[in-house]
Amino acid sequence: MVIPTVLSRRTPSTDAISRQRALVLLTACCGVFVGFGSSFVFTFGVFLKPLSQSFGWSRQQVSLGFTVAALTVAVCSPILGRLFDRYPARRVILPCVAIYAIGVISLSLLTPHLTHFLVVLFLLGIVGNGTTQLGYARIVSSWFDHSRGRALAAVMAGSGTGSIIFPPLTQALISAYSWRCAYAVLGGIILLLGIPLAAAFLREPRDVGTPASQPQPAHKLGLRHCVISAPFLLLISALLLFSFATNGLNAHIPALLTDRGLSAESAASVLSVVGLAVLVSKLATGYFLDRLFAARVVTFLFLLCGIGILLISYSQGPVMAYTGSVLLGLGMGAESDATPYLLSRYFGLEHFSELYGYTWMSYACAGALGPLALGVFFDHMGSYTILLLIYAALVFGAAVFFVLLPNYRK
């Protein structure tokens, strides 16, 4: 008697899928921990005075480097997003991380020529977003559906952890050795944590025979319709205002506080408090995103962020500085969680990375101009206060745009 058999593709067990999800999540966390957002953005302010004093550059000139990097990130983000939508994430992330790490190491060899500094930061901007959550959010979203908010929050927590650790570490290296040593060590850390895990564990669900989480909402929209839709335009508008204000202040916090009598170590620790608040906010926001309407959660935290900017702008001692930094970080953590979450809920994953790239473009353009505007204002007025009041008003305006977002659950 011949017993018929049916050959079928073996599907991974539940335990194997869980392990793979955990490894992908761990890889994404470590990747964004050493990514552009934490290892460059949050340490730029620590390097501002040492570079200015070493080469005789003004704060406006040093801030121009941040502007070049951020604008380059803006231009390249949609392109990287399209690559992430079309190719496995690992193929894009690995070369971006390698080039980024080498670029950071090369900053330890800077010459007094400002052009040299700007060229390196231009290179970092090209690959920068390939090392951030833009590169990891889509693959994490494809592994998680019902717990997507918490999964994305865990990824963003990697960036928050980096923003806590890197500013004081950088300041300690500068104080003990030099800013050149600090850049070399940062680049080495990026290489060590950014490449091996991604090479070993970063896999799409389809690569291991696992069905992805539901990638699309009930209605599918073309890319053009997504870009001109009311939710996307409101989100972009909010990010423009929020990024201009928060990145502008964040890049100048160490200089602002040391001008008011705080030590360089204390000023760097304020940046770490911002990073700690960002981390707490990312985790808490991710929890609430899975349970409440995301836009309302962000609105509340943006209002706290605006109050934080007001406190920092008038701070004359550590108490107001630390309190303001906590509120600032709460808002920054909410934005980074909510943006990819809202995009995936409104538009699905088919065009997710490219749409995320456009939000990054807006965020980076505004973030590039914020520090430059503050640097120009300080060079001409000798004070930050008046412009910081305007920055607080911009954050309150961003909260209003989130209030206007429609409910994706309906």
C-alpha angles and dihedrals in degrees: 000000000000115000110210116229130200117216110215135172111264113242122210118257122251090254091052091050091049091051092049091049090050092050092048090049092048091049092050092049093052091044096055090040088070095028131118094271097060106024096044111021096044095043098043093086091051090057094044099088097036091053092045092050095042097052103021093245120153120240088251090057093048091046088054087068091059089048092052092049094046095047090049089051087051095053095044099043098083090046092051089045092056090050091052090051092052106035137039110278094237093063091059101034099053098058091041093054093046094051092043094051093048090048092054091049090050090059086072086069096053119150125210090261110107090208090064090055093047094048092053092048089049088057091048089052093054094058099022099100091048085071097049137072088285086075097044106033097078096050091046091048090052090056096045132047117154092031094038094121092055093043092052089045089055090052092048089048087069089061091045091052090050091050088055097047105036102058097056092037090052092047091048091052091047092049095045099038121354143289088262091060090047092056092047093051093047091053091049092052090051091053093046098050102026104056114033097053094044091049092050107037113016103111135155116233090248091056091066098036095258123136112241123237114269101295101191139049117235090271122052119214129195118240093256093052090049093052095050096041120116096243092053094046092048091049092049092049092051092049092051093056096039096047095047091055104038099040090045092056096038093058092053103040096101093047093044094051097043088051086059095052105271118132120250090249092052091048090051089049089056088058088051090053088053088052092048091051089048089053094049090046093050093053095043093044092051090054093051094043089066091051110031137038102282098220093059091052091052093046092059094048093046090056089054089048092055090052088050092056089052091052093049092047091058099033116132097169143023097272096064091038093054094042092050091047091054092053091044091053093048090060095044092052092051094053095052092051099042100048099065091036093054092045092053092048097046098039110013124226104292093093096011101122095045092049089047087051091056091051088050089050091056092042093049095046091053091041090053094054097043098069092039092052091049092048093050091046092051094046090054102035103026091227140076101204105094095047091046089058088057090048090055090052090052091055090051087051090053089054089056091055090054090052088059095054113114121239109264090201090070 
